[in-house]
Amino acid sequence: MVVALAVFTVRIPHAASLKDKRHVVRPLIERLRREHAFAASEVEFMDEHTRARIGLAGVGNDAQVLRGAVDKCFYALEEDYPNTITDTDVEMMTFHGGE
């Protein structure tokens, strides 16, 4: 079993309030869940309205396929939110059965 964990920061310079931020972050997270089948959540900067830190998690049986899916997420986000995705980090972990 392979687990992919990824985090990235979204800059939201036009947001004047946390409500404005939610209008960007909520659809972004829902899209990651719906279109890319990743668990996603805001994990940092909850009280800052001009940026959000998003965490992703995915599970699979092939590290290359899973890493490709993470990269595909980042490419899609960069297309929809140009010059706003920063500080990306991906960690791949492999677990072996104990039987």
N, CA, C and O atoms as a GROMACS GRO file, in nm:
protein
  396
    1MET      N    1   0.085  -0.117   0.000
    1MET     CA    2   0.000   0.000   0.000
    1MET      C    3   0.090   0.124   0.000
    1MET      O    4   0.189   0.130   0.072
    2VAL      N    5   0.053   0.220  -0.082
    2VAL     CA    6   0.126   0.346  -0.091
    2VAL      C    7   0.032   0.459  -0.050
    2VAL      O    8  -0.083   0.464  -0.092
    3VAL      N    9   0.084   0.550   0.031
    3VAL     CA   10   0.008   0.666   0.074
    3VAL      C   11   0.080   0.791   0.024
    3VAL      O   12   0.202   0.805   0.040
    4ALA      N   13   0.006   0.880  -0.038
    4ALA     CA   14   0.061   1.008  -0.081
    4ALA      C   15   0.003   1.117   0.008
    4ALA      O   16  -0.118   1.127   0.027
    5LEU      N   17   0.092   1.199   0.063
    5LEU     CA   18   0.052   1.315   0.141
    5LEU      C   19   0.110   1.437   0.071
    5LEU      O   20   0.228   1.440   0.038
    6ALA      N   21   0.029   1.536   0.049
    6ALA     CA   22   0.074   1.658  -0.018
    6ALA      C   23   0.015   1.779   0.052
    6ALA      O   24  -0.098   1.775   0.102
    7VAL      N   25   0.091   1.885   0.055
    7VAL     CA   26   0.042   2.014   0.106
    7VAL      C   27   0.084   2.124   0.010
    7VAL      O   28   0.187   2.113  -0.058
    8PHE      N   29   0.005   2.227   0.005
    8PHE     CA   30   0.038   2.343  -0.077
    8PHE      C   31  -0.033   2.465  -0.021
    8PHE      O   32  -0.133   2.454   0.051
    9THR      N   33   0.021   2.580  -0.055
    9THR     CA   34  -0.037   2.706  -0.010
    9THR      C   35  -0.106   2.773  -0.128
    9THR      O   36  -0.053   2.775  -0.240
   10VAL      N   37  -0.222   2.828  -0.102
   10VAL     CA   38  -0.295   2.906  -0.202
   10VAL      C   39  -0.294   3.051  -0.155
   10VAL      O   40  -0.342   3.083  -0.046
   11ARG      N   41  -0.240   3.138  -0.238
   11ARG     CA   42  -0.244   3.281  -0.208
   11ARG      C   43  -0.376   3.337  -0.260
   11ARG      O   44  -0.416   3.308  -0.372
   12ILE      N   45  -0.443   3.417  -0.178
   12ILE     CA   46  -0.573   3.474  -0.214
   12ILE      C   47  -0.565   3.625  -0.188
   12ILE      O   48  -0.629   3.675  -0.095
   13PRO      N   49  -0.488   3.698  -0.268
   13PRO     CA   50  -0.462   3.839  -0.238
   13PRO      C   51  -0.586   3.928  -0.242
   13PRO      O   52  -0.589   4.032  -0.176
   14HIS      N   53  -0.688   3.890  -0.319
   14HIS     CA   54  -0.807   3.973  -0.331
   14HIS      C   55  -0.906   3.956  -0.216
   14HIS      O   56  -1.002   4.033  -0.204
   15ALA      N   57  -0.885   3.855  -0.131
   15ALA     CA   58  -0.978   3.830  -0.021
   15ALA      C   59  -0.966   3.938   0.085
   15ALA      O   60  -0.858   3.964   0.138
   16ALA      N   61  -1.078   4.001   0.116
   16ALA     CA   62  -1.079   4.106   0.218
   16ALA      C   63  -1.130   4.055   0.352
   16ALA      O   64  -1.126   4.127   0.452
   17SER      N   65  -1.178   3.930   0.354
   17SER     CA   66  -1.233   3.873   0.477
   17SER      C   67  -1.221   3.721   0.471
   17SER      O   68  -1.189   3.664   0.367
   18LEU      N   69  -1.248   3.657   0.584
   18LEU     CA   70  -1.248   3.511   0.586
   18LEU      C   71  -1.362   3.456   0.499
   18LEU      O   72  -1.351   3.347   0.443
   19LYS      N   73  -1.470   3.531   0.488
   19LYS     CA   74  -1.581   3.489   0.401
   19LYS      C   75  -1.536   3.487   0.255
   19LYS      O   76  -1.569   3.394   0.181
   20ASP      N   77  -1.461   3.588   0.213
   20ASP     CA   78  -1.407   3.589   0.077
   20ASP      C   79  -1.315   3.470   0.055
   20ASP      O   80  -1.318   3.406  -0.051
   21LYS      N   81  -1.234   3.440   0.155
   21LYS     CA   82  -1.142   3.326   0.147
   21LYS      C   83  -1.219   3.196   0.129
   21LYS      O   84  -1.182   3.113   0.046
   22ARG      N   85  -1.326   3.178   0.206
   22ARG     CA   86  -1.408   3.056   0.196
   22ARG      C   87  -1.465   3.037   0.057
   22ARG      O   88  -1.481   2.924   0.011
   23HIS      N   89  -1.497   3.148  -0.012
   23HIS     CA   90  -1.552   3.138  -0.148
   23HIS      C   91  -1.450   3.084  -0.247
   23HIS      O   92  -1.488   3.036  -0.354
   24VAL      N   93  -1.323   3.090  -0.213
   24VAL     CA   94  -1.218   3.032  -0.297
   24VAL      C   95  -1.183   2.892  -0.250
   24VAL      O   96  -1.174   2.799  -0.330
   25VAL      N   97  -1.163   2.876  -0.119
   25VAL     CA   98  -1.112   2.750  -0.064
   25VAL      C   99  -1.214   2.637  -0.073
   25VAL      O  100  -1.178   2.526  -0.111
   26ARG      N  101  -1.337   2.664  -0.040
   26ARG     CA  102  -1.439   2.557  -0.040
   26ARG      C  103  -1.454   2.490  -0.176
   26ARG      O  104  -1.450   2.368  -0.184
   27PRO      N  105  -1.471   2.566  -0.285
   27PRO     CA  106  -1.482   2.500  -0.417
   27PRO      C  107  -1.354   2.427  -0.458
   27PRO      O  108  -1.361   2.323  -0.522
   28LEU      N  109  -1.239   2.482  -0.421
   28LEU     CA  110  -1.113   2.418  -0.454
   28LEU      C  111  -1.104   2.281  -0.387
   28LEU      O  112  -1.068   2.182  -0.452
   29ILE      N  113  -1.135   2.274  -0.259
   29ILE     CA  114  -1.130   2.147  -0.186
   29ILE      C  115  -1.233   2.049  -0.242
   29ILE      O  116  -1.202   1.931  -0.260
   30GLU      N  117  -1.353   2.096  -0.269
   30GLU     CA  118  -1.456   2.008  -0.325
   30GLU      C  119  -1.413   1.952  -0.460
   30GLU      O  120  -1.440   1.836  -0.490
   31ARG      N  121  -1.347   2.034  -0.541
   31ARG     CA  122  -1.300   1.987  -0.671
   31ARG      C  123  -1.195   1.878  -0.655
   31ARG      O  124  -1.198   1.778  -0.726
   32LEU      N  125  -1.101   1.896  -0.562
   32LEU     CA  126  -0.999   1.795  -0.539
   32LEU      C  127  -1.062   1.663  -0.497
   32LEU      O  128  -1.019   1.555  -0.540
   33ARG      N  129  -1.164   1.671  -0.414
   33ARG     CA  130  -1.233   1.549  -0.370
   33ARG      C  131  -1.310   1.484  -0.484
   33ARG      O  132  -1.302   1.363  -0.505
   34ARG      N  133  -1.385   1.565  -0.558
   34ARG     CA  134  -1.474   1.513  -0.662
   34ARG      C  135  -1.398   1.465  -0.786
   34ARG      O  136  -1.421   1.354  -0.832
   35GLU      N  137  -1.309   1.548  -0.839
   35GLU     CA  138  -1.246   1.517  -0.967
   35GLU      C  139  -1.120   1.433  -0.955
   35GLU      O  140  -1.082   1.364  -1.050
   36HIS      N  141  -1.054   1.439  -0.840
   36HIS     CA  142  -0.926   1.370  -0.828
   36HIS      C  143  -0.926   1.261  -0.721
   36HIS      O  144  -0.825   1.193  -0.702
   37ALA      N  145  -1.038   1.244  -0.652
   37ALA     CA  146  -1.056   1.138  -0.552
   37ALA      C  147  -0.951   1.141  -0.441
   37ALA      O  148  -0.903   1.036  -0.397
   38PHE      N  149  -0.916   1.260  -0.398
   38PHE     CA  150  -0.825   1.276  -0.284
   38PHE      C  151  -0.902   1.327  -0.165
   38PHE      O  152  -0.999   1.401  -0.180
   39ALA      N  153  -0.859   1.287  -0.047
   39ALA     CA  154  -0.908   1.353   0.074
   39ALA      C  155  -0.838   1.488   0.080
   39ALA      O  156  -0.718   1.496   0.055
   40ALA      N  157  -0.911   1.594   0.110
   40ALA     CA  158  -0.852   1.727   0.112
   40ALA      C  159  -0.915   1.810   0.222
   40ALA      O  160  -1.033   1.796   0.254
   41SER      N  161  -0.832   1.898   0.281
   41SER     CA  162  -0.880   1.984   0.388
   41SER      C  163  -0.787   2.103   0.403
   41SER      O  164  -0.669   2.096   0.370
   42GLU      N  165  -0.841   2.213   0.454
   42GLU     CA  166  -0.757   2.326   0.492
   42GLU      C  167  -0.687   2.289   0.622
   42GLU      O  168  -0.754   2.250   0.718
   43VAL      N  169  -0.556   2.300   0.627
   43VAL     CA  170  -0.480   2.250   0.742
   43VAL      C  171  -0.401   2.358   0.816
   43VAL      O  172  -0.347   2.331   0.923
   44GLU      N  173  -0.393   2.478   0.761
   44GLU     CA  174  -0.315   2.583   0.825
   44GLU      C  175  -0.362   2.720   0.775
   44GLU      O  176  -0.428   2.729   0.671
   45PHE      N  177  -0.330   2.824   0.848
   45PHE     CA  178  -0.365   2.963   0.816
   45PHE      C  179  -0.516   2.987   0.819
   45PHE      O  180  -0.567   3.067   0.741
   46MET      N  181  -0.587   2.920   0.909
   46MET     CA  182  -0.732   2.933   0.916
   46MET      C  183  -0.777   3.076   0.949
   46MET      O  184  -0.885   3.117   0.907
   47ASP      N  185  -0.698   3.150   1.023
   47ASP     CA  186  -0.736   3.285   1.064
   47ASP      C  187  -0.681   3.394   0.972
   47ASP      O  188  -0.701   3.512   0.999
   48GLU      N  189  -0.613   3.356   0.866
   48GLU     CA  190  -0.560   3.453   0.770
   48GLU      C  191  -0.647   3.451   0.645
   48GLU      O  192  -0.676   3.344   0.591
   49HIS      N  193  -0.689   3.567   0.600
   49HIS     CA  194  -0.780   3.569   0.486
   49HIS      C  195  -0.712   3.576   0.350
   49HIS      O  196  -0.780   3.565   0.248
   50THR      N  197  -0.580   3.594   0.344
   50THR     CA  198  -0.513   3.604   0.214
   50THR      C  199  -0.435   3.480   0.173
   50THR      O  200  -0.370   3.479   0.069
   51ARG      N  201  -0.441   3.375   0.254
   51ARG     CA  202  -0.376   3.250   0.214
   51ARG      C  203  -0.438   3.132   0.289
   51ARG      O  204  -0.497   3.148   0.396
   52ALA      N  205  -0.422   3.014   0.229
   52ALA     CA  206  -0.472   2.890   0.289
   52ALA      C  207  -0.370   2.781   0.262
   52ALA      O  208  -0.307   2.778   0.156
   53ARG      N  209  -0.354   2.692   0.355
   53ARG     CA  210  -0.267   2.574   0.339
   53ARG      C  211  -0.360   2.455   0.327
   53ARG      O  212  -0.439   2.428   0.417
   54ILE      N  213  -0.349   2.384   0.216
   54ILE     CA  214  -0.437   2.270   0.188
   54ILE      C  215  -0.356   2.141   0.194
   54ILE      O  216  -0.245   2.134   0.142
   55GLY      N  217  -0.413   2.041   0.258
   55GLY     CA  218  -0.352   1.909   0.265
   55GLY      C  219  -0.432   1.809   0.183
   55GLY      O  220  -0.555   1.813   0.181
   56LEU      N  221  -0.360   1.720   0.115
   56LEU     CA  222  -0.422   1.614   0.035
   56LEU      C  223  -0.371   1.479   0.084
   56LEU      O  224  -0.257   1.468   0.130
   57ALA      N  225  -0.454   1.378   0.074
   57ALA     CA  226  -0.410   1.242   0.103
   57ALA      C  227  -0.476   1.147   0.005
   57ALA      O  228  -0.594   1.160  -0.027
   58GLY      N  229  -0.398   1.051  -0.041
   58GLY     CA  230  -0.448   0.950  -0.133
   58GLY      C  231  -0.381   0.817  -0.106
   58GLY      O  232  -0.267   0.812  -0.058
   59VAL      N  233  -0.451   0.710  -0.136
   59VAL     CA  234  -0.400   0.574  -0.113
   59VAL      C  235  -0.410   0.497  -0.242
   59VAL      O  236  -0.507   0.509  -0.316
   60GLY      N  237  -0.307   0.415  -0.271
   60GLY     CA  238  -0.308   0.332  -0.390
   60GLY      C  239  -0.211   0.217  -0.376
   60GLY      O  240  -0.155   0.195  -0.268
   61ASN      N  241  -0.192   0.144  -0.484
   61ASN     CA  242  -0.100   0.031  -0.479
   61ASN      C  243   0.021   0.050  -0.569
   61ASN      O  244   0.107  -0.038  -0.577
   62ASP      N  245   0.030   0.166  -0.638
   62ASP     CA  246   0.141   0.193  -0.728
   62ASP      C  247   0.189   0.336  -0.703
   62ASP      O  248   0.114   0.431  -0.725
   63ALA      N  249   0.312   0.350  -0.657
   63ALA     CA  250   0.365   0.482  -0.620
   63ALA      C  251   0.371   0.577  -0.740
   63ALA      O  252   0.342   0.695  -0.726
   64GLN      N  253   0.410   0.526  -0.857
   64GLN     CA  254   0.421   0.612  -0.975
   64GLN      C  255   0.285   0.664  -1.020
   64GLN      O  256   0.271   0.781  -1.055
   65VAL      N  257   0.186   0.578  -1.017
   65VAL     CA  258   0.051   0.620  -1.055
   65VAL      C  259  -0.002   0.722  -0.956
   65VAL      O  260  -0.062   0.823  -0.996
   66LEU      N  261   0.019   0.698  -0.829
   66LEU     CA  262  -0.029   0.789  -0.726
   66LEU      C  263   0.042   0.924  -0.734
   66LEU      O  264  -0.022   1.028  -0.721
   67ARG      N  265   0.172   0.922  -0.755
   67ARG     CA  266   0.247   1.047  -0.770
   67ARG      C  267   0.200   1.124  -0.893
   67ARG      O  268   0.189   1.247  -0.891
   68GLY      N  269   0.172   1.052  -1.001
   68GLY     CA  270   0.117   1.116  -1.120
   68GLY      C  271  -0.017   1.182  -1.094
   68GLY      O  272  -0.046   1.288  -1.148
   69ALA      N  273  -0.100   1.119  -1.011
   69ALA     CA  274  -0.230   1.177  -0.976
   69ALA      C  275  -0.213   1.304  -0.894
   69ALA      O  276  -0.288   1.401  -0.913
   70VAL      N  277  -0.116   1.306  -0.803
   70VAL     CA  278  -0.088   1.427  -0.726
   70VAL      C  279  -0.040   1.538  -0.819
   70VAL      O  280  -0.086   1.651  -0.809
   71ASP      N  281   0.052   1.506  -0.908
   71ASP     CA  282   0.102   1.605  -1.003
   71ASP      C  283  -0.012   1.660  -1.090
   71ASP      O  284  -0.016   1.779  -1.120
   72LYS      N  285  -0.102   1.573  -1.131
   72LYS     CA  286  -0.217   1.614  -1.212
   72LYS      C  287  -0.303   1.714  -1.135
   72LYS      O  288  -0.354   1.810  -1.194
   73CYS      N  289  -0.319   1.692  -1.006
   73CYS     CA  290  -0.392   1.788  -0.922
   73CYS      C  291  -0.324   1.925  -0.925
   73CYS      O  292  -0.390   2.027  -0.946
   74PHE      N  293  -0.194   1.925  -0.905
   74PHE     CA  294  -0.120   2.051  -0.903
   74PHE      C  295  -0.128   2.123  -1.038
   74PHE      O  296  -0.144   2.245  -1.042
   75TYR      N  297  -0.118   2.049  -1.149
   75TYR     CA  298  -0.127   2.110  -1.281
   75TYR      C  299  -0.266   2.172  -1.303
   75TYR      O  300  -0.278   2.283  -1.354
   76ALA      N  301  -0.369   2.098  -1.264
   76ALA     CA  302  -0.506   2.148  -1.281
   76ALA      C  303  -0.529   2.274  -1.196
   76ALA      O  304  -0.591   2.370  -1.242
   77LEU      N  305  -0.478   2.272  -1.074
   77LEU     CA  306  -0.493   2.390  -0.988
   77LEU      C  307  -0.419   2.510  -1.045
   77LEU      O  308  -0.470   2.622  -1.042
   78GLU      N  309  -0.300   2.486  -1.096
   78GLU     CA  310  -0.221   2.596  -1.153
   78GLU      C  311  -0.291   2.656  -1.276
   78GLU      O  312  -0.281   2.776  -1.301
   79GLU      N  313  -0.361   2.573  -1.352
   79GLU     CA  314  -0.437   2.624  -1.466
   79GLU      C  315  -0.553   2.712  -1.421
   79GLU      O  316  -0.578   2.818  -1.479
   80ASP      N  317  -0.624   2.668  -1.318
   80ASP     CA  318  -0.742   2.740  -1.271
   80ASP      C  319  -0.708   2.858  -1.180
   80ASP      O  320  -0.783   2.956  -1.173
   81TYR      N  321  -0.596   2.849  -1.111
   81TYR     CA  322  -0.554   2.953  -1.017
   81TYR      C  323  -0.410   2.992  -1.047
   81TYR      O  324  -0.321   2.965  -0.966
   82PRO      N  325  -0.384   3.055  -1.162
   82PRO     CA  326  -0.245   3.084  -1.202
   82PRO      C  327  -0.174   3.175  -1.102
   82PRO      O  328  -0.230   3.272  -1.051
   83ASN      N  329  -0.049   3.141  -1.076
   83ASN     CA  330   0.039   3.219  -0.989
   83ASN      C  331  -0.010   3.231  -0.845
   83ASN      O  332   0.027   3.325  -0.775
   84THR      N  333  -0.094   3.138  -0.801
   84THR     CA  334  -0.141   3.144  -0.662
   84THR      C  335  -0.101   3.022  -0.581
   84THR      O  336  -0.107   3.026  -0.458
   85ILE      N  337  -0.060   2.913  -0.645
   85ILE     CA  338  -0.022   2.791  -0.575
   85ILE      C  339   0.127   2.796  -0.545
   85ILE      O  340   0.208   2.807  -0.637
   86THR      N  341   0.163   2.788  -0.417
   86THR     CA  342   0.304   2.796  -0.377
   86THR      C  343   0.333   2.690  -0.272
   86THR      O  344   0.243   2.623  -0.222
   87ASP      N  345   0.459   2.677  -0.240
   87ASP     CA  346   0.505   2.592  -0.129
   87ASP      C  347   0.448   2.450  -0.135
   87ASP      O  348   0.392   2.401  -0.036
   88THR      N  349   0.461   2.385  -0.248
   88THR     CA  350   0.411   2.248  -0.261
   88THR      C  351   0.511   2.150  -0.201
   88THR      O  352   0.633   2.169  -0.211
   89ASP      N  353   0.459   2.047  -0.139
   89ASP     CA  354   0.543   1.942  -0.081
   89ASP      C  355   0.466   1.812  -0.090
   89ASP      O  356   0.348   1.806  -0.057
   90VAL      N  357   0.534   1.706  -0.135
   90VAL     CA  358   0.471   1.574  -0.150
   90VAL      C  359   0.557   1.471  -0.079
   90VAL      O  360   0.680   1.472  -0.091
   91GLU      N  361   0.493   1.384  -0.006
   91GLU     CA  362   0.560   1.274   0.063
   91GLU      C  363   0.490   1.145   0.026
   91GLU      O  364   0.368   1.133   0.037
   92MET      N  365   0.568   1.047  -0.019
   92MET     CA  366   0.515   0.915  -0.053
   92MET      C  367   0.563   0.815   0.051
   92MET      O  368   0.682   0.810   0.083
   93MET      N  369   0.471   0.736   0.104
   93MET     CA  370   0.506   0.636   0.204
   93MET      C  371   0.455   0.500   0.159
   93MET      O  372   0.342   0.487   0.111
   94THR      N  373   0.538   0.399   0.175
   94THR     CA  374   0.500   0.264   0.139
   94THR      C  375   0.487   0.180   0.265
   94THR      O  376   0.575   0.180   0.351
   95PHE      N  377   0.376   0.108   0.274
   95PHE     CA  378   0.352   0.018   0.386
   95PHE      C  379   0.340  -0.124   0.333
   95PHE      O  380   0.277  -0.149   0.231
   96HIS      N  381   0.402  -0.216   0.404
   96HIS     CA  382   0.398  -0.357   0.366
   96HIS      C  383   0.318  -0.432   0.470
   96HIS      O  384   0.327  -0.404   0.590
   97GLY      N  385   0.241  -0.529   0.424
   97GLY     CA  386   0.160  -0.610   0.513
   97GLY      C  387   0.246  -0.688   0.610
   97GLY      O  388   0.359  -0.725   0.578
   98GLY      N  389   0.193  -0.714   0.728
   98GLY     CA  390   0.269  -0.784   0.831
   98GLY      C  391   0.240  -0.932   0.839
   98GLY      O  392   0.278  -0.998   0.936
   99GLU      N  393   0.173  -0.986   0.739
   99GLU     CA  394   0.137  -1.129   0.746
   99GLU      C  395   0.246  -1.217   0.691
   99GLU      O  396   0.232  -1.339   0.690
   0.00000   0.00000   0.00000
